Structure formats: C-alpha cells, structure tokens
Amino acid sequence: MIHPIDRARAIERFEAIPRLALGHYPTPVEKLPRLRDALGGGPRLWMKRDDYTGPGCGGNKVRKLEYVLAAAQADGADAVITCGGVRSNHCRATAMMAARLGMHCVLVQNQPAKPYPHLPASLAIEQMSGAQIVPVYDRTERAPTMERIARELRTQGRHPAIVPLGASTPQGALGFVSAASELAAQLDARQLRIDAVFFSSSSGGTHAGLAAGKELFLNPAMRLIGVSPDDPSESIAATVRGILQGIAIRLGAEMDAEIEVLDDYIGEGYGIESEAGREALQLLARTEGILLDPVYTAKAMAALIGWIRKGILDKDANVLFWHTGGQMALFHA
Ligand SMILES: Cc1ncc(COP(=O)(O)O)c(C=O)c1O
C-alpha cells in the first residue's frame, strides 16, 4: 500500500498533467436491480456508464485519448496516426476526436481474414470523419507502417504523433486514474462502498489506470477483476503491470498492485461471439434496457453473471460493472 505522503505527492503530480476536456463527465453510476432479480438475488449490482463518455460514440478510449492527444498537441503535433481492426473502437474514437481538434488522422487497419458482408459502423464513421485509412494484412505490419506514414507526413511538413494500439500507454492510462478519482467522488456522495469491479481488459490501459487510481483514490480492499476478450490472463496481467510501472514513474510513487485477469470467458476467440456473451447481452437489454457490445463488455458481463451464479461473490457485497462502450460493433452501414 502507498504511504500517505507519497500518495499526496502523487496526486499533486497527477493533477498537474495536461488533459483535454472533450468527454462528458462524470459518467453515471446506475443501480441494476432488475438484473439482480433476474439472477435470483446475490450482490447488489451497479454500473459505471462509460458508454456515455461522449465523442466518437463514447467508450473507454475517450478518457485515454484526452491525455494522449493533450501530450501530442503539447509536442506540436498536427496529425495523429494509430492502428486497430476495422471494427476498432479505438480507431473510431481517435478519428472523431482528431476531427474535433482539427488534426489530420491516419488509421492503419488490419483487414479481417474474411471480409465483412457489410461496412462496419465504426469504419463508416471513420470514413465520415475524413480519416485516411491504410489497410494492412498482418498485425506485425502495423508498427512499421505507422512509422513509414509518420516519415511521409514529416516530409510533407506535418508533425505527426503515433498513438500505440488502444492508447494503452502510461500516458493514456492516466485517463483511468482520473476515472477512479471520479468514481471515488461519486461513491463518497452516495456513501457507497464497492467491493469488486468487473471490466473488460485487453490492451491493459483501462486496468492499469484503475489499479493506479485505486491506490490513490479508492478503497484499497476493492477487487479489480479484468476479463480478457482475447489473450491469456498472464500475458494481459504482464502488460498491465508494465503500464502500471510507467504510471508509477510519472507520479513518483511505488505502485505494485495485484493484477487479476480472467481468461475463461473468451469463448472461441477475439471478436467471435460466445454463448455466455450472447446471453449477457440479451439479459442486460431485457432487464435494464442497457446495450452491451459483443466483443468486450458482453464477455466481461458474462464473467460477472457466471461468478454470481457460482456463488463466488459475497451476497452482501456491492459489485460494479464498468461499461467500457463498444456498441458500434453491433451495427453496420
Ligand atoms: C469497448 C471496449 N472495452 C474494453 C476494452 C479493453 O480496454 P483496454 O484495451 O484498455 O484493456 C476495449 C479495447 O479495445 C474496448 O474497445
């Protein structure tokens, strides 16, 4: 646990870091009583609605990009280059936030093995935003392609910034340090203690930011349970630890949290709907009128539902599900 003096100093450093004010905060914390009833009781359930963060149809990327793009602009960047798949929430959010800031945007996008029969909504939105889309056919081509485009833009007199996958750098993860501070204020105002938080964890920025933010602002006993939509637990946990160390260096405090990632709700693989995920998506829509996404949040919610059904969570606990957005994956143009 972090020493109170180190904590105060880390908070001071954190608050001095520039951030763009593009999102809509605080995102609501809502109770899920009908979901709880449908599950036959169990812990009291809450949801943090980061599907309402705003730009580019919301989601967790907005918080990260507010820090990453602030740093890029401070370095004089007038163009942003990033990467992802053709349904990437990160690419969509980057394209729309870059448009809002008047920055040129280039998206290096992996093409699916089998082309989608329709234009994915995220890609349609990116095209609308005027982002330039550069296809690649293998994940290993992403980084060198981004570097090549950066060189080309420089020869044209532009000042490009490269944003790595998911904006999951220590800088981007600061968005979730700030989200933890936002949640702490909401919990204080309601006199509410949350015992566990479930969320989708993939490129690690959300998880690392929450872990650091918990050290600074939240109840140290609160359990953070990341749910993988793709990679094995250990590989995601290692990435999260690396980003957390980067945050610790920036804030000048030691942070060595236990990182918990579940990988038994992936199903057949990344982006492939799972049976449990489909059930979770339908249950949330029918009980609470809340839309999840099939790639990330439905699988994370399936984990929470699974744990409730197995009786793993204490019946007296308060459990919060962090909705990280992504619903555009349900739609096509
Ligand atoms: C909707 C959604 N939820 C969760 C995640 C996972 O967040 P992170 O990459 O910060 O681990 C992503 C990442 O792409 C996402 O798009």
Ligand as a Chemical Component Dictionary entry (heavy atoms), coordinates in Angstrom:
data_LIG
# 
_chem_comp.id                   LIG 
_chem_comp.type                 NON-POLYMER 
_chem_comp.pdbx_formal_charge   0 
_chem_comp.three_letter_code    LIG 
# 
loop_
_chem_comp_atom.comp_id 
_chem_comp_atom.atom_id 
_chem_comp_atom.alt_atom_id 
_chem_comp_atom.type_symbol 
_chem_comp_atom.charge 
_chem_comp_atom.model_Cartn_x 
_chem_comp_atom.model_Cartn_y 
_chem_comp_atom.model_Cartn_z 
_chem_comp_atom.pdbx_ordinal 
LIG C1 C1 C 0 -15.324 -1.492 -25.704 1  
LIG C2 C2 C 0 -14.005 -1.847 -25.119 2  
LIG N1 N1 N 0 -13.965 -2.301 -23.864 3  
LIG C3 C3 C 0 -12.808 -2.656 -23.281 4  
LIG C4 C4 C 0 -11.619 -2.600 -23.960 5  
LIG C5 C5 C 0 -10.370 -3.018 -23.262 6  
LIG O1 O1 O 0 -9.697  -1.899 -22.758 7  
LIG P1 P1 P 0 -8.119  -1.874 -22.698 8  
LIG O2 O2 O 0 -7.648  -2.002 -24.101 9  
LIG O3 O3 O 0 -7.791  -0.572 -22.061 10 
LIG O4 O4 O 0 -7.685  -3.026 -21.890 11 
LIG C6 C6 C 0 -11.600 -2.121 -25.276 12 
LIG C7 C7 C 0 -10.335 -2.074 -26.024 13 
LIG O5 O5 O 0 -10.245 -2.049 -27.193 14 
LIG C8 C8 C 0 -12.830 -1.733 -25.867 15 
LIG O6 O6 O 0 -12.865 -1.258 -27.128 16 
# 
loop_
_chem_comp_bond.comp_id 
_chem_comp_bond.atom_id_1 
_chem_comp_bond.atom_id_2 
_chem_comp_bond.value_order 
_chem_comp_bond.pdbx_ordinal 
LIG C1 C2 SING 1  
LIG C2 N1 SING 2  
LIG C2 C8 DOUB 3  
LIG N1 C3 DOUB 4  
LIG C3 C4 SING 5  
LIG C4 C5 SING 6  
LIG C4 C6 DOUB 7  
LIG C5 O1 SING 8  
LIG O1 P1 SING 9  
LIG P1 O2 DOUB 10 
LIG P1 O3 SING 11 
LIG P1 O4 SING 12 
LIG C6 C7 SING 13 
LIG C6 C8 SING 14 
LIG C7 O5 DOUB 15 
LIG C8 O6 SING 16 
# 
